[in-house]
Every structure is written in C-alpha cells, then in structure tokens.
Amino acid sequence: MAEGLDGRHRDKDGRISEKHGNTKMKNLREDYPEFKNFRNEDTLSEVKDRDGADSLDDLRRKVKDK
C-alpha cells in the first residue's frame, strides 16, 4: 500500500477513499490511539460535528492539541 494513506486505498478514479461517517470510534481507535477518550458507540460523523472538525485529519489535530 502507498505510504501515507493511513490504511486507505485509492478508488478506480485515483481518489483516496475516505473513512465513512458511520464508522464507530472503537474501530478507529485501533489505528488512532489518540481517540481513546471517545465513547465506543460514537460515530466519526457525530464526533466531527461535535468537535467542529472538517475531516478525520482535522479531528486528529484537534484531539492532539487538547
């Protein structure tokens, strides 16, 4: 897999796929230990909305800055 894709892959058109908004935080925690303080049943979309993040990377930056 290409370096820097964080476990994602490229779609047929070459775009890097994004994490789905319905992904549970407990599953993301396997790759992103900085999400340890989120509840298991929270979804990525809920957490992004609540924390005012535009993307997964933006959310990671906000969590690290806390």
PDBQT receptor file of N, H, CA, C and O in Angstrom, charges set to zero:
ATOM      1  N   MET A   1       0.851  -1.178   0.000  1.00  0.00    +0.000 N 
ATOM      2  CA  MET A   1       0.000   0.000   0.000  1.00  0.00    +0.000 C 
ATOM      3  C   MET A   1       0.897   1.241   0.000  1.00  0.00    +0.000 C 
ATOM      4  O   MET A   1       1.987   1.234   0.573  1.00  0.00    +0.000 OA
ATOM      5  N   ALA A   2       0.433   2.275  -0.634  1.00  0.00    +0.000 N 
ATOM      6  H   ALA A   2      -0.452   2.280  -1.099  1.00  0.00    +0.000 HD
ATOM      7  CA  ALA A   2       1.211   3.510  -0.728  1.00  0.00    +0.000 C 
ATOM      8  C   ALA A   2       1.394   4.140   0.650  1.00  0.00    +0.000 C 
ATOM      9  O   ALA A   2       0.495   4.125   1.491  1.00  0.00    +0.000 OA
ATOM     10  N   GLU A   3       2.569   4.683   0.846  1.00  0.00    +0.000 N 
ATOM     11  H   GLU A   3       3.299   4.694   0.162  1.00  0.00    +0.000 HD
ATOM     12  CA  GLU A   3       2.884   5.326   2.114  1.00  0.00    +0.000 C 
ATOM     13  C   GLU A   3       2.021   6.570   2.306  1.00  0.00    +0.000 C 
ATOM     14  O   GLU A   3       1.784   7.319   1.358  1.00  0.00    +0.000 OA
ATOM     15  N   GLY A   4       1.554   6.786   3.531  1.00  0.00    +0.000 N 
ATOM     16  H   GLY A   4       1.747   6.178   4.301  1.00  0.00    +0.000 HD
ATOM     17  CA  GLY A   4       0.786   7.986   3.827  1.00  0.00    +0.000 C 
ATOM     18  C   GLY A   4      -0.707   7.874   3.619  1.00  0.00    +0.000 C 
ATOM     19  O   GLY A   4      -1.424   8.864   3.760  1.00  0.00    +0.000 OA
ATOM     20  N   LEU A   5      -1.191   6.691   3.286  1.00  0.00    +0.000 N 
ATOM     21  H   LEU A   5      -0.608   5.887   3.172  1.00  0.00    +0.000 HD
ATOM     22  CA  LEU A   5      -2.621   6.543   3.053  1.00  0.00    +0.000 C 
ATOM     23  C   LEU A   5      -3.377   6.138   4.321  1.00  0.00    +0.000 C 
ATOM     24  O   LEU A   5      -4.605   6.064   4.285  1.00  0.00    +0.000 OA
ATOM     25  N   ASP A   6      -2.705   5.878   5.419  1.00  0.00    +0.000 N 
ATOM     26  H   ASP A   6      -1.707   5.938   5.448  1.00  0.00    +0.000 HD
ATOM     27  CA  ASP A   6      -3.353   5.523   6.693  1.00  0.00    +0.000 C 
ATOM     28  C   ASP A   6      -4.337   4.373   6.545  1.00  0.00    +0.000 C 
ATOM     29  O   ASP A   6      -5.429   4.418   7.111  1.00  0.00    +0.000 OA
ATOM     30  N   GLY A   7      -3.970   3.356   5.801  1.00  0.00    +0.000 N 
ATOM     31  H   GLY A   7      -3.083   3.319   5.341  1.00  0.00    +0.000 HD
ATOM     32  CA  GLY A   7      -4.836   2.199   5.664  1.00  0.00    +0.000 C 
ATOM     33  C   GLY A   7      -5.940   2.359   4.634  1.00  0.00    +0.000 C 
ATOM     34  O   GLY A   7      -6.757   1.456   4.453  1.00  0.00    +0.000 OA
ATOM     35  N   ARG A   8      -5.972   3.499   3.959  1.00  0.00    +0.000 N 
ATOM     36  H   ARG A   8      -5.309   4.232   4.106  1.00  0.00    +0.000 HD
ATOM     37  CA  ARG A   8      -6.996   3.716   2.942  1.00  0.00    +0.000 C 
ATOM     38  C   ARG A   8      -6.464   3.250   1.592  1.00  0.00    +0.000 C 
ATOM     39  O   ARG A   8      -5.284   2.925   1.465  1.00  0.00    +0.000 OA
ATOM     40  N   HIS A   9      -7.301   3.219   0.620  1.00  0.00    +0.000 N 
ATOM     41  H   HIS A   9      -8.260   3.483   0.722  1.00  0.00    +0.000 HD
ATOM     42  CA  HIS A   9      -6.887   2.823  -0.722  1.00  0.00    +0.000 C 
ATOM     43  C   HIS A   9      -7.380   3.850  -1.728  1.00  0.00    +0.000 C 
ATOM     44  O   HIS A   9      -8.168   4.735  -1.396  1.00  0.00    +0.000 OA
ATOM     45  N   ARG A  10      -6.914   3.722  -2.939  1.00  0.00    +0.000 N 
ATOM     46  H   ARG A  10      -6.274   3.003  -3.208  1.00  0.00    +0.000 HD
ATOM     47  CA  ARG A  10      -7.368   4.617  -3.997  1.00  0.00    +0.000 C 
ATOM     48  C   ARG A  10      -8.544   3.978  -4.728  1.00  0.00    +0.000 C 
ATOM     49  O   ARG A  10      -8.545   2.779  -5.010  1.00  0.00    +0.000 OA
ATOM     50  N   ASP A  11      -9.545   4.803  -5.029  1.00  0.00    +0.000 N 
ATOM     51  H   ASP A  11      -9.545   5.776  -4.800  1.00  0.00    +0.000 HD
ATOM     52  CA  ASP A  11     -10.685   4.340  -5.816  1.00  0.00    +0.000 C 
ATOM     53  C   ASP A  11     -10.239   4.182  -7.265  1.00  0.00    +0.000 C 
ATOM     54  O   ASP A  11      -9.109   4.527  -7.612  1.00  0.00    +0.000 OA
ATOM     55  N   LYS A  12     -11.121   3.662  -8.108  1.00  0.00    +0.000 N 
ATOM     56  H   LYS A  12     -12.039   3.381  -7.826  1.00  0.00    +0.000 HD
ATOM     57  CA  LYS A  12     -10.780   3.437  -9.514  1.00  0.00    +0.000 C 
ATOM     58  C   LYS A  12     -10.380   4.724 -10.220  1.00  0.00    +0.000 C 
ATOM     59  O   LYS A  12      -9.557   4.702 -11.134  1.00  0.00    +0.000 OA
ATOM     60  N   ASP A  13     -10.961   5.850  -9.799  1.00  0.00    +0.000 N 
ATOM     61  H   ASP A  13     -11.630   5.868  -9.056  1.00  0.00    +0.000 HD
ATOM     62  CA  ASP A  13     -10.625   7.122 -10.447  1.00  0.00    +0.000 C 
ATOM     63  C   ASP A  13      -9.362   7.759  -9.868  1.00  0.00    +0.000 C 
ATOM     64  O   ASP A  13      -8.991   8.863 -10.264  1.00  0.00    +0.000 OA
ATOM     65  N   GLY A  14      -8.693   7.067  -8.925  1.00  0.00    +0.000 N 
ATOM     66  H   GLY A  14      -8.995   6.170  -8.603  1.00  0.00    +0.000 HD
ATOM     67  CA  GLY A  14      -7.439   7.567  -8.378  1.00  0.00    +0.000 C 
ATOM     68  C   GLY A  14      -7.578   8.360  -7.095  1.00  0.00    +0.000 C 
ATOM     69  O   GLY A  14      -6.574   8.684  -6.461  1.00  0.00    +0.000 OA
ATOM     70  N   ARG A  15      -8.817   8.685  -6.694  1.00  0.00    +0.000 N 
ATOM     71  H   ARG A  15      -9.632   8.421  -7.209  1.00  0.00    +0.000 HD
ATOM     72  CA  ARG A  15      -9.021   9.426  -5.449  1.00  0.00    +0.000 C 
ATOM     73  C   ARG A  15      -8.783   8.509  -4.262  1.00  0.00    +0.000 C 
ATOM     74  O   ARG A  15      -9.064   7.312  -4.328  1.00  0.00    +0.000 OA
ATOM     75  N   ILE A  16      -8.268   9.068  -3.181  1.00  0.00    +0.000 N 
ATOM     76  H   ILE A  16      -8.040  10.041  -3.128  1.00  0.00    +0.000 HD
ATOM     77  CA  ILE A  16      -8.068   8.301  -1.958  1.00  0.00    +0.000 C 
ATOM     78  C   ILE A  16      -9.413   8.191  -1.262  1.00  0.00    +0.000 C 
ATOM     79  O   ILE A  16     -10.097   9.193  -1.055  1.00  0.00    +0.000 OA
ATOM     80  N   SER A  17      -9.793   6.968  -0.901  1.00  0.00    +0.000 N 
ATOM     81  H   SER A  17      -9.237   6.153  -1.069  1.00  0.00    +0.000 HD
ATOM     82  CA  SER A  17     -11.076   6.786  -0.225  1.00  0.00    +0.000 C 
ATOM     83  C   SER A  17     -11.023   7.398   1.168  1.00  0.00    +0.000 C 
ATOM     84  O   SER A  17      -9.961   7.458   1.787  1.00  0.00    +0.000 OA
ATOM     85  N   GLU A  18     -12.155   7.844   1.651  1.00  0.00    +0.000 N 
ATOM     86  H   GLU A  18     -13.018   7.795   1.148  1.00  0.00    +0.000 HD
ATOM     87  CA  GLU A  18     -12.245   8.455   2.969  1.00  0.00    +0.000 C 
ATOM     88  C   GLU A  18     -12.911   7.497   3.924  1.00  0.00    +0.000 C 
ATOM     89  O   GLU A  18     -13.611   6.576   3.504  1.00  0.00    +0.000 OA
ATOM     90  N   LYS A  19     -12.696   7.712   5.225  1.00  0.00    +0.000 N 
ATOM     91  H   LYS A  19     -12.128   8.461   5.566  1.00  0.00    +0.000 HD
ATOM     92  CA  LYS A  19     -13.403   6.922   6.225  1.00  0.00    +0.000 C 
ATOM     93  C   LYS A  19     -14.872   7.312   6.174  1.00  0.00    +0.000 C 
ATOM     94  O   LYS A  19     -15.205   8.483   5.988  1.00  0.00    +0.000 OA
ATOM     95  N   HIS A  20     -15.729   6.349   6.335  1.00  0.00    +0.000 N 
ATOM     96  H   HIS A  20     -15.459   5.398   6.486  1.00  0.00    +0.000 HD
ATOM     97  CA  HIS A  20     -17.165   6.610   6.307  1.00  0.00    +0.000 C 
ATOM     98  C   HIS A  20     -17.601   7.245   7.622  1.00  0.00    +0.000 C 
ATOM     99  O   HIS A  20     -17.042   6.949   8.678  1.00  0.00    +0.000 OA
ATOM    100  N   GLY A  21     -18.593   8.110   7.553  1.00  0.00    +0.000 N 
ATOM    101  H   GLY A  21     -19.047   8.350   6.695  1.00  0.00    +0.000 HD
ATOM    102  CA  GLY A  21     -19.079   8.817   8.727  1.00  0.00    +0.000 C 
ATOM    103  C   GLY A  21     -19.721   7.916   9.761  1.00  0.00    +0.000 C 
ATOM    104  O   GLY A  21     -19.810   8.272  10.936  1.00  0.00    +0.000 OA
ATOM    105  N   ASN A  22     -20.176   6.730   9.317  1.00  0.00    +0.000 N 
ATOM    106  H   ASN A  22     -20.103   6.441   8.363  1.00  0.00    +0.000 HD
ATOM    107  CA  ASN A  22     -20.828   5.832  10.265  1.00  0.00    +0.000 C 
ATOM    108  C   ASN A  22     -19.836   4.892  10.956  1.00  0.00    +0.000 C 
ATOM    109  O   ASN A  22     -20.247   3.984  11.679  1.00  0.00    +0.000 OA
ATOM    110  N   THR A  23     -18.545   5.101  10.740  1.00  0.00    +0.000 N 
ATOM    111  H   THR A  23     -18.211   5.839  10.153  1.00  0.00    +0.000 HD
ATOM    112  CA  THR A  23     -17.513   4.295  11.390  1.00  0.00    +0.000 C 
ATOM    113  C   THR A  23     -17.515   4.571  12.881  1.00  0.00    +0.000 C 
ATOM    114  O   THR A  23     -17.488   5.727  13.302  1.00  0.00    +0.000 OA
ATOM    115  N   LYS A  24     -17.547   3.522  13.678  1.00  0.00    +0.000 N 
ATOM    116  H   LYS A  24     -17.569   2.582  13.336  1.00  0.00    +0.000 HD
ATOM    117  CA  LYS A  24     -17.546   3.654  15.138  1.00  0.00    +0.000 C 
ATOM    118  C   LYS A  24     -16.149   4.022  15.627  1.00  0.00    +0.000 C 
ATOM    119  O   LYS A  24     -15.139   3.578  15.082  1.00  0.00    +0.000 OA
ATOM    120  N   MET A  25     -16.124   4.845  16.668  1.00  0.00    +0.000 N 
ATOM    121  H   MET A  25     -16.944   5.206  17.111  1.00  0.00    +0.000 HD
ATOM    122  CA  MET A  25     -14.843   5.288  17.222  1.00  0.00    +0.000 C 
ATOM    123  C   MET A  25     -14.042   4.114  17.781  1.00  0.00    +0.000 C 
ATOM    124  O   MET A  25     -12.811   4.149  17.770  1.00  0.00    +0.000 OA
ATOM    125  N   LYS A  26     -14.720   3.078  18.270  1.00  0.00    +0.000 N 
ATOM    126  H   LYS A  26     -15.720   3.050  18.279  1.00  0.00    +0.000 HD
ATOM    127  CA  LYS A  26     -13.994   1.917  18.794  1.00  0.00    +0.000 C 
ATOM    128  C   LYS A  26     -13.169   1.259  17.691  1.00  0.00    +0.000 C 
ATOM    129  O   LYS A  26     -12.105   0.703  17.966  1.00  0.00    +0.000 OA
ATOM    130  N   ASN A  27     -13.645   1.314  16.446  1.00  0.00    +0.000 N 
ATOM    131  H   ASN A  27     -14.509   1.766  16.223  1.00  0.00    +0.000 HD
ATOM    132  CA  ASN A  27     -12.895   0.738  15.334  1.00  0.00    +0.000 C 
ATOM    133  C   ASN A  27     -11.752   1.650  14.900  1.00  0.00    +0.000 C 
ATOM    134  O   ASN A  27     -10.680   1.171  14.528  1.00  0.00    +0.000 OA
ATOM    135  N   LEU A  28     -11.974   2.941  14.945  1.00  0.00    +0.000 N 
ATOM    136  H   LEU A  28     -12.845   3.330  15.247  1.00  0.00    +0.000 HD
ATOM    137  CA  LEU A  28     -10.918   3.881  14.575  1.00  0.00    +0.000 C 
ATOM    138  C   LEU A  28      -9.779   3.873  15.589  1.00  0.00    +0.000 C 
ATOM    139  O   LEU A  28      -8.628   4.148  15.247  1.00  0.00    +0.000 OA
ATOM    140  N   ARG A  29     -10.107   3.560  16.822  1.00  0.00    +0.000 N 
ATOM    141  H   ARG A  29     -11.042   3.337  17.100  1.00  0.00    +0.000 HD
ATOM    142  CA  ARG A  29      -9.111   3.562  17.894  1.00  0.00    +0.000 C 
ATOM    143  C   ARG A  29      -7.983   2.563  17.623  1.00  0.00    +0.000 C 
ATOM    144  O   ARG A  29      -6.871   2.740  18.122  1.00  0.00    +0.000 OA
ATOM    145  N   GLU A  30      -8.255   1.529  16.847  1.00  0.00    +0.000 N 
ATOM    146  H   GLU A  30      -9.158   1.385  16.442  1.00  0.00    +0.000 HD
ATOM    147  CA  GLU A  30      -7.218   0.549  16.501  1.00  0.00    +0.000 C 
ATOM    148  C   GLU A  30      -6.071   1.221  15.744  1.00  0.00    +0.000 C 
ATOM    149  O   GLU A  30      -4.907   0.879  15.949  1.00  0.00    +0.000 OA
ATOM    150  N   ASP A  31      -6.398   2.169  14.877  1.00  0.00    +0.000 N 
ATOM    151  H   ASP A  31      -7.344   2.446  14.711  1.00  0.00    +0.000 HD
ATOM    152  CA  ASP A  31      -5.385   2.871  14.084  1.00  0.00    +0.000 C 
ATOM    153  C   ASP A  31      -5.007   4.218  14.665  1.00  0.00    +0.000 C 
ATOM    154  O   ASP A  31      -3.921   4.729  14.393  1.00  0.00    +0.000 OA
ATOM    155  N   TYR A  32      -5.897   4.803  15.467  1.00  0.00    +0.000 N 
ATOM    156  H   TYR A  32      -6.779   4.388  15.688  1.00  0.00    +0.000 HD
ATOM    157  CA  TYR A  32      -5.685   6.143  16.002  1.00  0.00    +0.000 C 
ATOM    158  C   TYR A  32      -5.868   6.125  17.523  1.00  0.00    +0.000 C 
ATOM    159  O   TYR A  32      -6.951   6.442  18.013  1.00  0.00    +0.000 OA
ATOM    160  N   PRO A  33      -4.830   5.760  18.271  1.00  0.00    +0.000 N 
ATOM    161  CA  PRO A  33      -4.964   5.648  19.730  1.00  0.00    +0.000 C 
ATOM    162  C   PRO A  33      -5.313   6.970  20.406  1.00  0.00    +0.000 C 
ATOM    163  O   PRO A  33      -5.748   6.968  21.558  1.00  0.00    +0.000 OA
ATOM    164  N   GLU A  34      -5.135   8.091  19.724  1.00  0.00    +0.000 N 
ATOM    165  H   GLU A  34      -4.781   8.093  18.788  1.00  0.00    +0.000 HD
ATOM    166  CA  GLU A  34      -5.480   9.384  20.315  1.00  0.00    +0.000 C 
ATOM    167  C   GLU A  34      -6.986   9.546  20.514  1.00  0.00    +0.000 C 
ATOM    168  O   GLU A  34      -7.425  10.497  21.161  1.00  0.00    +0.000 OA
ATOM    169  N   PHE A  35      -7.778   8.630  19.967  1.00  0.00    +0.000 N 
ATOM    170  H   PHE A  35      -7.422   7.858  19.442  1.00  0.00    +0.000 HD
ATOM    171  CA  PHE A  35      -9.228   8.676  20.123  1.00  0.00    +0.000 C 
ATOM    172  C   PHE A  35      -9.696   7.895  21.346  1.00  0.00    +0.000 C 
ATOM    173  O   PHE A  35     -10.871   7.536  21.429  1.00  0.00    +0.000 OA
ATOM    174  N   LYS A  36      -8.814   7.628  22.285  1.00  0.00    +0.000 N 
ATOM    175  H   LYS A  36      -7.860   7.919  22.218  1.00  0.00    +0.000 HD
ATOM    176  CA  LYS A  36      -9.127   6.785  23.442  1.00  0.00    +0.000 C 
ATOM    177  C   LYS A  36     -10.216   7.364  24.332  1.00  0.00    +0.000 C 
ATOM    178  O   LYS A  36     -10.870   6.609  25.051  1.00  0.00    +0.000 OA
ATOM    179  N   ASN A  37     -10.436   8.669  24.313  1.00  0.00    +0.000 N 
ATOM    180  H   ASN A  37      -9.905   9.282  23.728  1.00  0.00    +0.000 HD
ATOM    181  CA  ASN A  37     -11.413   9.291  25.202  1.00  0.00    +0.000 C 
ATOM    182  C   ASN A  37     -12.820   9.377  24.623  1.00  0.00    +0.000 C 
ATOM    183  O   ASN A  37     -13.735   9.852  25.295  1.00  0.00    +0.000 OA
ATOM    184  N   PHE A  38     -13.002   8.927  23.390  1.00  0.00    +0.000 N 
ATOM    185  H   PHE A  38     -12.258   8.541  22.844  1.00  0.00    +0.000 HD
ATOM    186  CA  PHE A  38     -14.333   8.933  22.796  1.00  0.00    +0.000 C 
ATOM    187  C   PHE A  38     -15.066   7.648  23.164  1.00  0.00    +0.000 C 
ATOM    188  O   PHE A  38     -14.448   6.600  23.347  1.00  0.00    +0.000 OA
ATOM    189  N   ARG A  39     -16.374   7.738  23.270  1.00  0.00    +0.000 N 
ATOM    190  H   ARG A  39     -16.877   8.589  23.121  1.00  0.00    +0.000 HD
ATOM    191  CA  ARG A  39     -17.181   6.558  23.582  1.00  0.00    +0.000 C 
ATOM    192  C   ARG A  39     -17.161   5.592  22.410  1.00  0.00    +0.000 C 
ATOM    193  O   ARG A  39     -17.096   6.013  21.255  1.00  0.00    +0.000 OA
ATOM    194  N   ASN A  40     -17.217   4.304  22.700  1.00  0.00    +0.000 N 
ATOM    195  H   ASN A  40     -17.270   3.961  23.639  1.00  0.00    +0.000 HD
ATOM    196  CA  ASN A  40     -17.169   3.269  21.665  1.00  0.00    +0.000 C 
ATOM    197  C   ASN A  40     -18.265   3.418  20.628  1.00  0.00    +0.000 C 
ATOM    198  O   ASN A  40     -18.023   3.209  19.439  1.00  0.00    +0.000 OA
ATOM    199  N   GLU A  41     -19.470   3.778  21.058  1.00  0.00    +0.000 N 
ATOM    200  H   GLU A  41     -19.666   3.948  22.024  1.00  0.00    +0.000 HD
ATOM    201  CA  GLU A  41     -20.599   3.809  20.132  1.00  0.00    +0.000 C 
ATOM    202  C   GLU A  41     -20.718   5.115  19.345  1.00  0.00    +0.000 C 
ATOM    203  O   GLU A  41     -21.551   5.209  18.444  1.00  0.00    +0.000 OA
ATOM    204  N   ASP A  42     -19.905   6.122  19.665  1.00  0.00    +0.000 N 
ATOM    205  H   ASP A  42     -19.228   6.045  20.398  1.00  0.00    +0.000 HD
ATOM    206  CA  ASP A  42     -19.908   7.365  18.881  1.00  0.00    +0.000 C 
ATOM    207  C   ASP A  42     -19.452   7.067  17.465  1.00  0.00    +0.000 C 
ATOM    208  O   ASP A  42     -18.591   6.214  17.249  1.00  0.00    +0.000 OA
ATOM    209  N   THR A  43     -20.030   7.775  16.495  1.00  0.00    +0.000 N 
ATOM    210  H   THR A  43     -20.729   8.468  16.670  1.00  0.00    +0.000 HD
ATOM    211  CA  THR A  43     -19.591   7.615  15.104  1.00  0.00    +0.000 C 
ATOM    212  C   THR A  43     -18.667   8.769  14.731  1.00  0.00    +0.000 C 
ATOM    213  O   THR A  43     -18.651   9.811  15.386  1.00  0.00    +0.000 OA
ATOM    214  N   LEU A  44     -17.915   8.565  13.687  1.00  0.00    +0.000 N 
ATOM    215  H   LEU A  44     -17.927   7.718  13.155  1.00  0.00    +0.000 HD
ATOM    216  CA  LEU A  44     -16.997   9.594  13.214  1.00  0.00    +0.000 C 
ATOM    217  C   LEU A  44     -17.751  10.876  12.885  1.00  0.00    +0.000 C 
ATOM    218  O   LEU A  44     -17.280  11.962  13.221  1.00  0.00    +0.000 OA
ATOM    219  N   SER A  45     -18.903  10.780  12.240  1.00  0.00    +0.000 N 
ATOM    220  H   SER A  45     -19.286   9.898  11.966  1.00  0.00    +0.000 HD
ATOM    221  CA  SER A  45     -19.684  11.972  11.891  1.00  0.00    +0.000 C 
ATOM    222  C   SER A  45     -20.132  12.734  13.122  1.00  0.00    +0.000 C 
ATOM    223  O   SER A  45     -20.061  13.962  13.152  1.00  0.00    +0.000 OA
ATOM    224  N   GLU A  46     -20.598  12.011  14.151  1.00  0.00    +0.000 N 
ATOM    225  H   GLU A  46     -20.655  11.013  14.127  1.00  0.00    +0.000 HD
ATOM    226  CA  GLU A  46     -21.042  12.658  15.380  1.00  0.00    +0.000 C 
ATOM    227  C   GLU A  46     -19.899  13.418  16.049  1.00  0.00    +0.000 C 
ATOM    228  O   GLU A  46     -20.066  14.559  16.481  1.00  0.00    +0.000 OA
ATOM    229  N   VAL A  47     -18.764  12.784  16.124  1.00  0.00    +0.000 N 
ATOM    230  H   VAL A  47     -18.628  11.858  15.773  1.00  0.00    +0.000 HD
ATOM    231  CA  VAL A  47     -17.612  13.397  16.796  1.00  0.00    +0.000 C 
ATOM    232  C   VAL A  47     -17.097  14.591  15.998  1.00  0.00    +0.000 C 
ATOM    233  O   VAL A  47     -16.756  15.623  16.577  1.00  0.00    +0.000 OA
ATOM    234  N   LYS A  48     -17.039  14.457  14.671  1.00  0.00    +0.000 N 
ATOM    235  H   LYS A  48     -17.316  13.619  14.201  1.00  0.00    +0.000 HD
ATOM    236  CA  LYS A  48     -16.596  15.580  13.843  1.00  0.00    +0.000 C 
ATOM    237  C   LYS A  48     -17.527  16.769  14.007  1.00  0.00    +0.000 C 
ATOM    238  O   LYS A  48     -17.066  17.903  14.131  1.00  0.00    +0.000 OA
ATOM    239  N   ASP A  49     -18.827  16.526  14.009  1.00  0.00    +0.000 N 
ATOM    240  H   ASP A  49     -19.202  15.605  13.908  1.00  0.00    +0.000 HD
ATOM    241  CA  ASP A  49     -19.800  17.615  14.189  1.00  0.00    +0.000 C 
ATOM    242  C   ASP A  49     -19.653  18.259  15.562  1.00  0.00    +0.000 C 
ATOM    243  O   ASP A  49     -19.649  19.483  15.685  1.00  0.00    +0.000 OA
ATOM    244  N   ARG A  50     -19.536  17.442  16.568  1.00  0.00    +0.000 N 
ATOM    245  H   ARG A  50     -19.540  16.447  16.467  1.00  0.00    +0.000 HD
ATOM    246  CA  ARG A  50     -19.456  17.941  17.941  1.00  0.00    +0.000 C 
ATOM    247  C   ARG A  50     -18.173  18.753  18.173  1.00  0.00    +0.000 C 
ATOM    248  O   ARG A  50     -18.188  19.754  18.889  1.00  0.00    +0.000 OA
ATOM    249  N   ASP A  51     -17.063  18.311  17.560  1.00  0.00    +0.000 N 
ATOM    250  H   ASP A  51     -17.051  17.498  16.978  1.00  0.00    +0.000 HD
ATOM    251  CA  ASP A  51     -15.778  18.992  17.767  1.00  0.00    +0.000 C 
ATOM    252  C   ASP A  51     -15.473  20.038  16.705  1.00  0.00    +0.000 C 
ATOM    253  O   ASP A  51     -14.440  20.705  16.770  1.00  0.00    +0.000 OA
ATOM    254  N   GLY A  52     -16.363  20.186  15.725  1.00  0.00    +0.000 N 
ATOM    255  H   GLY A  52     -17.201  19.644  15.672  1.00  0.00    +0.000 HD
ATOM    256  CA  GLY A  52     -16.169  21.191  14.686  1.00  0.00    +0.000 C 
ATOM    257  C   GLY A  52     -15.037  20.869  13.736  1.00  0.00    +0.000 C 
ATOM    258  O   GLY A  52     -14.348  21.772  13.260  1.00  0.00    +0.000 OA
ATOM    259  N   ALA A  53     -14.835  19.586  13.452  1.00  0.00    +0.000 N 
ATOM    260  H   ALA A  53     -15.394  18.852  13.838  1.00  0.00    +0.000 HD
ATOM    261  CA  ALA A  53     -13.769  19.159  12.546  1.00  0.00    +0.000 C 
ATOM    262  C   ALA A  53     -14.334  18.928  11.152  1.00  0.00    +0.000 C 
ATOM    263  O   ALA A  53     -15.469  18.478  10.994  1.00  0.00    +0.000 OA
ATOM    264  N   ASP A  54     -13.529  19.241  10.147  1.00  0.00    +0.000 N 
ATOM    265  H   ASP A  54     -12.607  19.606  10.275  1.00  0.00    +0.000 HD
ATOM    266  CA  ASP A  54     -13.962  19.066   8.757  1.00  0.00    +0.000 C 
ATOM    267  C   ASP A  54     -13.604  17.692   8.191  1.00  0.00    +0.000 C 
ATOM    268  O   ASP A  54     -14.233  17.227   7.240  1.00  0.00    +0.000 OA
ATOM    269  N   SER A  55     -12.597  17.045   8.773  1.00  0.00    +0.000 N 
ATOM    270  H   SER A  55     -12.086  17.423   9.545  1.00  0.00    +0.000 HD
ATOM    271  CA  SER A  55     -12.116  15.776   8.245  1.00  0.00    +0.000 C 
ATOM    272  C   SER A  55     -11.519  14.948   9.370  1.00  0.00    +0.000 C 
ATOM    273  O   SER A  55     -11.391  15.419  10.501  1.00  0.00    +0.000 OA
ATOM    274  N   LEU A  56     -11.159  13.726   9.057  1.00  0.00    +0.000 N 
ATOM    275  H   LEU A  56     -11.263  13.344   8.139  1.00  0.00    +0.000 HD
ATOM    276  CA  LEU A  56     -10.512  12.861  10.037  1.00  0.00    +0.000 C 
ATOM    277  C   LEU A  56      -9.179  13.468  10.475  1.00  0.00    +0.000 C 
ATOM    278  O   LEU A  56      -8.867  13.480  11.665  1.00  0.00    +0.000 OA
ATOM    279  N   ASP A  57      -8.406  13.964   9.537  1.00  0.00    +0.000 N 
ATOM    280  H   ASP A  57      -8.660  13.955   8.569  1.00  0.00    +0.000 HD
ATOM    281  CA  ASP A  57      -7.123  14.591   9.884  1.00  0.00    +0.000 C 
ATOM    282  C   ASP A  57      -7.319  15.829  10.753  1.00  0.00    +0.000 C 
ATOM    283  O   ASP A  57      -6.556  16.062  11.690  1.00  0.00    +0.000 OA
ATOM    284  N   ASP A  58      -8.330  16.612  10.444  1.00  0.00    +0.000 N 
ATOM    285  H   ASP A  58      -8.950  16.422   9.682  1.00  0.00    +0.000 HD
ATOM    286  CA  ASP A  58      -8.634  17.795  11.250  1.00  0.00    +0.000 C 
ATOM    287  C   ASP A  58      -9.002  17.383  12.674  1.00  0.00    +0.000 C 
ATOM    288  O   ASP A  58      -8.565  18.014  13.636  1.00  0.00    +0.000 OA
ATOM    289  N   LEU A  59      -9.800  16.331  12.811  1.00  0.00    +0.000 N 
ATOM    290  H   LEU A  59     -10.156  15.818  12.030  1.00  0.00    +0.000 HD
ATOM    291  CA  LEU A  59     -10.177  15.829  14.132  1.00  0.00    +0.000 C 
ATOM    292  C   LEU A  59      -8.946  15.343  14.893  1.00  0.00    +0.000 C 
ATOM    293  O   LEU A  59      -8.815  15.608  16.088  1.00  0.00    +0.000 OA
ATOM    294  N   ARG A  60      -8.049  14.640  14.217  1.00  0.00    +0.000 N 
ATOM    295  H   ARG A  60      -8.155  14.425  13.246  1.00  0.00    +0.000 HD
ATOM    296  CA  ARG A  60      -6.824  14.161  14.871  1.00  0.00    +0.000 C 
ATOM    297  C   ARG A  60      -5.997  15.319  15.389  1.00  0.00    +0.000 C 
ATOM    298  O   ARG A  60      -5.459  15.255  16.494  1.00  0.00    +0.000 OA
ATOM    299  N   ARG A  61      -5.889  16.393  14.591  1.00  0.00    +0.000 N 
ATOM    300  H   ARG A  61      -6.327  16.445  13.693  1.00  0.00    +0.000 HD
ATOM    301  CA  ARG A  61      -5.131  17.575  15.036  1.00  0.00    +0.000 C 
ATOM    302  C   ARG A  61      -5.779  18.222  16.262  1.00  0.00    +0.000 C 
ATOM    303  O   ARG A  61      -5.094  18.608  17.209  1.00  0.00    +0.000 OA
ATOM    304  N   LYS A  62      -7.104  18.331  16.229  1.00  0.00    +0.000 N 
ATOM    305  H   LYS A  62      -7.660  18.017  15.460  1.00  0.00    +0.000 HD
ATOM    306  CA  LYS A  62      -7.822  18.944  17.358  1.00  0.00    +0.000 C 
ATOM    307  C   LYS A  62      -7.653  18.118  18.636  1.00  0.00    +0.000 C 
ATOM    308  O   LYS A  62      -7.490  18.678  19.720  1.00  0.00    +0.000 OA
ATOM    309  N   VAL A  63      -7.691  16.806  18.513  1.00  0.00    +0.000 N 
ATOM    310  H   VAL A  63      -7.823  16.351  17.632  1.00  0.00    +0.000 HD
ATOM    311  CA  VAL A  63      -7.542  15.936  19.688  1.00  0.00    +0.000 C 
ATOM    312  C   VAL A  63      -6.122  16.041  20.242  1.00  0.00    +0.000 C 
ATOM    313  O   VAL A  63      -5.932  16.081  21.458  1.00  0.00    +0.000 OA
ATOM    314  N   LYS A  64      -5.140  16.087  19.371  1.00  0.00    +0.000 N 
ATOM    315  H   LYS A  64      -5.294  16.054  18.383  1.00  0.00    +0.000 HD
ATOM    316  CA  LYS A  64      -3.742  16.187  19.831  1.00  0.00    +0.000 C 
ATOM    317  C   LYS A  64      -3.466  17.524  20.493  1.00  0.00    +0.000 C 
ATOM    318  O   LYS A  64      -2.616  17.615  21.379  1.00  0.00    +0.000 OA
ATOM    319  N   ASP A  65      -4.181  18.570  20.068  1.00  0.00    +0.000 N 
ATOM    320  H   ASP A  65      -4.872  18.496  19.348  1.00  0.00    +0.000 HD
ATOM    321  CA  ASP A  65      -3.964  19.913  20.633  1.00  0.00    +0.000 C 
ATOM    322  C   ASP A  65      -4.611  20.090  21.999  1.00  0.00    +0.000 C 
ATOM    323  O   ASP A  65      -4.303  21.049  22.707  1.00  0.00    +0.000 OA
ATOM    324  N   LYS A  66      -5.507  19.175  22.382  1.00  0.00    +0.000 N 
ATOM    325  H   LYS A  66      -5.758  18.396  21.807  1.00  0.00    +0.000 HD
ATOM    326  CA  LYS A  66      -6.207  19.304  23.671  1.00  0.00    +0.000 C 
ATOM    327  C   LYS A  66      -5.293  18.962  24.815  1.00  0.00    +0.000 C 
ATOM    328  O   LYS A  66      -5.707  19.013  25.973  1.00  0.00    +0.000 OA
TER     329      LYS A  66
